[in-house]
């Protein structure tokens, strides 16, 4: 099977993720958000994990004051603080 590309809606915008099948499920990456890698046993679970991984990566980068390359749009510290309350 080939790698699938899908747009995943998160609390911080829409991000294109890649779902690569492996022998046990799907490996998820999000090229537009540095550091996002996850996995799901099927495509439904992989989509949920992709959303969670993108959101957590953005939230941690803001909390830790880490510059994160986000290609879709810049997410401000204020947006994350409001969303995580």
N, C-alpha and C positions, 0 to 999 in steps of 0.2 A: 504494500500500500504506500501511497505517496503522502507527503506532508500536506495537511490541510491548513488553510489560512482562514481565520474568522475574526470578525470584529466582536469584541467583548465590551459590553456596557458596564462601567464601574461607577462608583460614587464620584469619581474625579474626571470622568469623560469616557470616550470610546477609544479602545486600543486594539490594534491588530495583533492577534496571537497566532502562534503556529503550533499545530498538534501533530506530532510525529509518532506514528505507531511503533511500539516495540513488542517484545514477545508477551508482555503482561498487561498492556494498556496503551496509554498515550503520554508521551513526554511533552510538556507545555513550555514554550518560551515566548517572550514578548520583546522583540528586537527594539521597540521604541522606549522601553523602560529598562534601564540597566539592572542586571541582577535577578530578573524574574525567570525562575525555572521552577516547574512543579510537575505533578504527575497525577493521572487518574486511571482507574481500572477500566473505565469506558469513556466514551465521548461526553456523556452527560456529566459525570463526575469531573472529568478534565476541565470542562467549561467552568464549573463552580470553583475548582481549584485555581484556575487562571484568574478569575475575578478576585478571589481572596489574595492571591500572590501579588497582583498588581497593586491593590489597595494597601496591603501591608508594606510593600516596598516603598511606596510613596509616603505613607505615614511615618515609617521609621526614619526615612531620609530627612524629613522635615524635623522630627523630634530630635534627631542627632545632629542636625545642621550639616548634613552631607549634601553636596551638590550632585544632583541626579540628572542624568541626561534623559529628558522626556521629549520625544519628538512630536507627540500629538499637540500638546500645549503645556505651558508652564502652570503648575499648580502652586498656589501661594500658601505660605505658612498659615495665614488666616483661614483659608478654605479648609485646610486639614484640621486645624484646631476646632473650628465650628463643627465639622463632620464627626469628629471623634469624641465629642462631649456626650 
